[in-house]
Amino acid sequence: MGTGGLRLDRHGMVLLLSNYPFDEQESMQRFARVLERELRKRNIEVETLFPRPFFGRLRKSTTGVGKWLGYLDKFALFPFVLRRKLRGCDVVHICDHSNAFYGRHIKNRPWLATCHDMLAARGALGEQTDCPATRTGKILQQWILGGLALAPLIVCDSTATQQDVQRLLAPSPRTRVILLGLNHDFKPLPAEVRQARLAALPALRKPFLLHVGSAQRRKNRAGVMRVFKKLAGRWDAQLVFAGKPLSDEQAALAGSLGIMDRVVSVTGADNDLLEALYNGATALLFPSSFEGFGWPIIEAQACGCPVLCSNSGPLPEVAGDGALIRNVEDEEGFAEDVLRMTDPVEREKWVRRGFANLQRFTTDRMMDGYIQAYEELAKKRL
């Protein structure tokens, strides 16, 4: 599959719809880039389209006036661009379900949307997801749900998300699960390579526990800090947060717990540095309260880093038998699991289990699933 080229006519191609750059949805943009790269490898014509900042250039921001200027770019200008591009494609793929409202503009072309999670939609409906919605946010989520309801196919990253989609949309839409693959060739590194890359972080001087993710509440950085505090006096180590900077509230919590002098915040890490952090960490602690998939789990496993994660949403499905899994509130248990990872024999056992689990998440397997979906939809035009 994937070599014949999905060229149902001489102008055929896959049109990928990606995210507005100023929304800072970096993981979603990364997903679209992976799709484009892998489709080109398979000799399938592809183009990535996204709303380009015009009004938004006047004030780049995800809040206030900048947000509303971005709305003009996304809702007023982009539909005209999209309708012109539709003429030359066979299948449209909305790469992030939060753009599903564009489905209303897709006429006479089969399309699908990838749903990464339904947390914002659930929050807008009053469910507890650590994703509260403003008044305008609730309206936007209604538009998103309305667009998803029109999709000929919704692909979900996990069974948990598929169940949310089927529960929230009536009548139940056509869905399938395609697990994500790695978005970068993460791998174990020779010691000298790892050390050379980590030399860019002079504050990192001891063994360390790693957390990768944003500062959003659902990522549970507060829980990570409380777990690390429980290790005081039992493990001389540092705590590394890779992702967005600590919020003022998180920094205050680290200060009140007396651990701020052992916290290292790494912002803007590229793939090489992130790979080195996974390679160097004693373990990845990922106790999210709510998740859509959990890319850091398989990234860590690919690098030979043991994973300790919560049992929230899709995380058990993603972690499989390759991670130690606990209830998100079991912080004492997480602390004991961290100490288990300081035993070389025990740690190596979980490294091996992680590698075994990773076989379910190859990029080739993900792309085979998407190409099959494209072909099925494209054939319906004939």
VOGU-3710 file (C-alpha; in Angstrom, 3 decimals, decimal comma):
1> mgtgglrldr> 0,000/0,000/0,000  1,154/3,538/-0,596  3,223/3,192/-3,762  0,577/3,513/-6,446  -0,090/7,062/-5,574  -3,767/7,769/-4,833  -3,895/9,572/-8,202  -7,469/9,054/-9,249  -7,037/11,705/-11,920  -4,062/13,584/-13,221
11> hgmvlllsny> -4,641/16,499/-10,826  -5,289/14,335/-7,747  -3,698/14,980/-4,376  -4,255/14,994/-0,629  -4,874/18,412/0,891  -3,815/18,661/4,536  -5,404/21,412/6,649  -3,093/22,466/9,462  -3,241/25,035/12,248  -3,006/28,807/12,416
21> pfdeqesmqr> 0,641/29,459/13,421  -0,126/32,077/16,082  -2,307/29,597/18,010  0,963/27,913/19,070  -0,409/24,395/18,638  3,073/23,048/18,016  2,209/19,365/18,416  -0,607/19,676/15,882  1,674/21,404/13,375  4,206/18,638/13,960
31> farvlerelr> 1,560/16,016/13,184  0,746/17,718/9,872  4,445/17,903/8,988  4,840/14,171/9,628  1,886/13,398/7,369  3,244/15,589/4,581  6,735/14,119/4,830  5,551/10,522/4,856  3,065/10,983/2,019  5,818/12,451/-0,159
41> krnievetlf> 7,986/9,432/0,623  5,190/7,261/-0,764  4,969/9,323/-3,961  1,556/10,707/-3,084  0,925/14,299/-4,076  0,210/16,413/-1,035  -0,120/20,055/-0,080  -0,432/21,547/3,392  -2,738/24,530/3,778  -3,310/26,664/6,872
51> prpffgrlrk> -4,677/30,115/7,707  -1,852/32,601/7,259  -1,604/35,561/9,616  -2,725/38,820/8,047  -4,711/40,748/10,615  -3,008/38,684/13,313  0,364/40,213/12,461  -0,839/43,428/14,070  -0,743/41,748/17,464  0,512/38,208/17,892
61> sttgvgkwlg> -1,322/36,745/20,882  -3,635/33,894/21,833  -5,641/36,202/24,093  -7,351/39,601/23,935  -7,187/41,652/20,771  -4,643/39,302/19,198  -7,057/36,383/19,514  -9,834/38,325/17,779  -7,509/39,415/14,966  -6,646/35,760/14,540
71> yldkfalfpf> -10,344/34,947/14,268  -10,531/37,299/11,273  -7,691/35,414/9,595  -9,262/32,029/10,332  -12,959/32,677/9,828  -13,145/35,591/7,368  -10,146/35,148/5,053  -9,179/31,490/5,061  -12,458/29,994/3,722  -11,899/31,811/0,418
81> vlrrklrgcd> -8,406/30,332/0,118  -9,687/26,887/1,030  -12,461/26,871/-1,563  -9,969/27,694/-4,332  -7,648/24,861/-3,288  -10,423/22,286/-3,205  -10,564/22,161/-6,999  -7,328/20,254/-7,348  -7,545/17,617/-4,624  -9,097/14,196/-4,169
91> vvhicdhsna> -9,197/14,055/-0,360  -9,079/16,734/2,331  -7,614/15,844/5,716  -8,328/18,227/8,599  -5,310/17,340/10,730  -6,663/18,781/13,976  -10,321/18,391/14,938  -10,315/21,916/16,383  -10,492/23,078/12,743  -13,481/20,848/11,946
101> fygrhiknrp> -15,699/23,903/11,343  -13,960/24,186/7,954  -15,851/21,050/6,990  -18,820/23,281/6,188  -16,793/24,785/3,332  -15,707/21,469/1,814  -18,118/20,783/-1,032  -17,968/17,860/-3,467  -14,773/16,495/-1,932  -14,439/13,607/0,539
111> wlatchdmla> -12,767/14,588/3,774  -11,791/13,300/7,175  -10,729/14,839/10,459  -8,264/13,545/13,027  -9,596/13,935/16,548  -6,775/14,083/19,079  -8,992/14,575/22,127  -12,383/15,928/23,134  -11,198/17,663/26,297  -12,026/21,240/25,255
121> argalgeqtd> -15,427/20,171/23,914  -16,191/18,265/27,098  -15,087/21,238/29,184  -17,391/23,527/27,198  -20,252/21,145/27,967  -19,577/21,403/31,703  -17,547/18,242/32,202  -14,431/18,344/34,381  -11,394/18,090/32,098  -9,151/20,864/33,449
131> cpatrtgkil> -10,088/22,727/30,240  -12,626/25,377/31,276  -14,228/27,342/28,447  -15,018/31,038/28,180  -18,301/32,211/26,669  -16,727/32,547/23,230  -14,908/29,277/23,776  -18,212/27,498/24,279  -19,510/28,914/20,999  -16,332/27,818/19,209
141> qqwilgglal> -16,654/24,290/20,588  -20,234/24,137/19,334  -18,958/25,050/15,850  -16,269/22,371/16,120  -18,761/19,705/17,169  -21,094/20,790/14,377  -18,280/20,459/11,854  -17,244/17,044/13,168  -20,816/15,834/12,815  -20,518/16,463/9,054
151> aplivcdsta> -17,296/14,478/8,617  -17,555/11,358/6,444  -14,872/9,844/8,709  -13,353/10,794/12,059  -10,006/9,200/12,905  -9,188/9,102/16,609  -5,759/8,756/18,211  -7,059/6,409/20,892  -10,005/4,260/21,873  -10,741/6,642/24,755
161> tqqdvqrlla> -11,112/9,565/22,342  -13,214/7,447/19,984  -15,603/6,710/22,845  -15,849/10,430/23,661  -16,610/11,262/20,016  -19,318/8,645/19,788  -20,835/9,793/23,066  -20,878/13,511/22,263  -22,001/13,376/18,640  -25,447/12,123/17,681
171> psprtrvill> -26,120/10,262/15,541  -22,912/8,325/16,158  -20,417/9,236/13,391  -18,223/6,905/11,380  -14,990/6,556/13,346  -11,859/4,462/13,507  -8,734/4,440/15,654  -5,299/4,976/14,134  -2,577/5,141/16,754  0,033/7,843/16,317
181> glnhdfkplp> 3,576/7,060/15,343  6,701/8,822/16,507  7,080/12,296/15,014  10,883/12,108/15,177  13,449/9,316/15,040  13,975/9,189/18,804  16,486/6,514/19,807  19,097/5,536/22,408  22,259/7,602/22,128  25,902/6,768/22,817
191> aevrqarlaa> 26,920/8,161/26,185  29,312/10,691/24,682  26,617/12,095/22,364  24,119/12,380/25,206  26,653/14,118/27,433  27,687/16,537/24,713  24,096/17,609/24,096  23,267/17,931/27,794  26,337/20,138/28,253  24,065/22,892/26,887
201> lpalrkpfll> 22,303/22,743/30,282  25,002/23,667/32,821  22,419/23,746/35,626  21,933/19,995/35,182  24,492/18,399/37,501  22,820/15,353/39,085  20,596/12,406/38,172  17,206/13,764/37,195  13,525/12,979/36,910  11,935/14,268/33,715
211> hvgsaqrrkn> 8,529/15,699/32,844  7,728/16,740/29,259  4,710/18,879/28,430  3,064/22,256/28,681  2,171/24,270/31,766  -1,531/23,435/31,385  -3,206/22,293/34,565  -4,163/18,910/33,114  -0,470/18,078/32,664  -0,283/17,978/36,477
221> ragvmrvfkk> 3,058/19,641/37,057  1,886/20,288/40,606  1,586/16,536/41,168  5,062/16,000/39,705  6,471/18,500/42,206  4,706/16,866/45,138  6,022/13,458/44,100  9,543/14,863/43,840  9,207/16,426/47,294  8,433/12,987/48,741
231> lagrwdaqlv> 11,830/11,819/47,496  13,724/14,402/49,584  16,335/12,718/51,727  16,001/9,454/49,809  17,330/10,447/46,374  19,802/13,223/45,582  18,514/14,363/42,220  17,048/17,175/40,141  13,644/17,659/38,522  13,560/18,729/34,864
241> fagkplsdeq> 10,499/20,287/33,207  10,856/20,326/29,411  8,255/22,462/27,659  6,717/25,807/28,463  8,183/27,886/31,326  6,816/27,347/34,815  3,766/29,477/35,493  3,886/31,889/38,428  1,653/29,504/40,373  3,921/26,550/39,632
251> aalagslgim> 7,052/28,473/40,591  5,371/29,506/43,843  4,502/25,871/44,577  8,084/24,774/43,951  9,234/27,479/46,367  6,743/26,476/49,067  7,807/22,824/48,742  11,452/23,812/49,125  12,526/22,226/45,833  13,030/25,258/43,607
261> drvvsvtgad> 16,816/24,990/43,841  16,592/21,503/42,299  14,153/22,373/39,507  15,536/22,890/35,999  13,187/24,396/33,416  14,101/23,693/29,783  12,103/25,761/27,298  12,240/25,597/23,532  14,110/22,284/23,445  14,653/21,008/19,917
271> ndllealyng> 14,399/17,300/19,106  18,119/16,693/19,654  18,077/18,155/23,153  14,800/16,449/24,010  16,241/13,141/22,828  19,243/13,656/25,105  16,979/14,454/28,066  15,011/11,233/27,543  18,280/9,324/27,268  19,708/10,868/30,420
281> atallfpssf> 16,664/10,785/32,703  16,230/8,179/35,403  12,566/8,068/34,367  9,790/10,075/32,729  7,042/10,975/35,205  3,823/11,663/33,291  0,885/11,770/35,730  -1,541/13,799/33,598  -5,083/14,151/34,861  -6,432/14,370/31,290
291> egfgwpiiea> -4,752/13,559/27,961  -5,551/13,036/24,315  -2,724/10,624/23,523  0,550/11,215/25,362  3,351/11,443/22,806  6,073/11,782/25,498  5,318/8,209/26,627  6,418/6,611/23,361  9,180/9,178/22,813  10,688/8,200/26,168
301> qacgcpvlcs> 10,315/4,479/25,467  12,061/4,933/22,116  15,038/6,429/23,959  15,224/3,706/26,604  13,724/5,873/29,337  11,345/4,103/31,771  7,865/5,624/31,992  5,709/6,213/35,063  2,272/7,470/34,093  -1,284/7,856/35,332
311> nsgplpevag> -4,242/5,713/34,329  -6,107/8,719/32,901  -7,959/8,448/29,585  -5,844/6,929/26,795  -2,576/6,634/28,740  -2,954/2,932/29,663  -3,706/2,140/26,011  -0,600/4,032/24,876  1,714/2,813/27,647  0,599/-0,804/27,297
321> dgalirnved> 2,740/-3,214/29,309  5,720/-0,911/28,960  5,128/1,478/31,881  4,297/1,578/35,574  0,754/2,941/35,813  -1,003/4,384/38,855  -4,050/6,422/39,758  -3,258/10,092/39,256  -3,760/10,731/42,980  -1,362/8,005/44,148
331> eegfaedvlr> 1,601/10,326/44,599  3,215/8,167/47,288  3,083/5,237/44,865  4,670/7,315/42,116  7,482/8,277/44,508  8,123/4,597/45,269  8,173/3,840/41,530  10,783/6,554/40,974  12,993/4,912/43,602  12,503/1,548/41,889
341> mtdpverekw> 14,004/3,080/38,760  17,231/3,847/40,623  17,864/0,072/40,782  19,731/-0,747/37,525  18,198/-4,234/37,225  14,637/-3,022/37,786  15,154/-0,059/35,472  16,484/-2,263/32,657  13,392/-4,466/32,894  11,132/-1,478/32,194
351> vrrgfanlqr> 13,406/-0,219/29,443  12,964/-3,566/27,651  9,207/-3,474/28,152  9,105/0,027/26,728  10,944/-1,033/23,587  8,514/-3,934/23,132  5,494/-1,661/23,495  6,907/0,785/20,970  6,367/-1,651/18,120  2,683/-0,640/18,062
361> fttdrmmdgy> 3,553/2,970/17,210  5,619/2,937/14,050  5,143/5,763/11,576  4,718/3,210/8,790  1,800/1,587/10,595  0,161/4,976/11,180  0,599/5,981/7,541  -0,755/2,669/6,256  -3,906/3,387/8,231  -4,280/6,906/6,877
371> iqayeelakk> -3,568/5,937/3,274  -6,196/3,224/3,485  -8,660/5,832/4,775  -7,771/8,247/1,962  -8,232/5,564/-0,671  -11,601/4,497/0,716  -12,870/8,083/0,717  -11,421/8,967/-2,676  -13,042/5,938/-4,342  -16,444/7,282/-3,341
381> rl> -15,952/10,120/-5,825  -15,787/7,730/-8,728
//
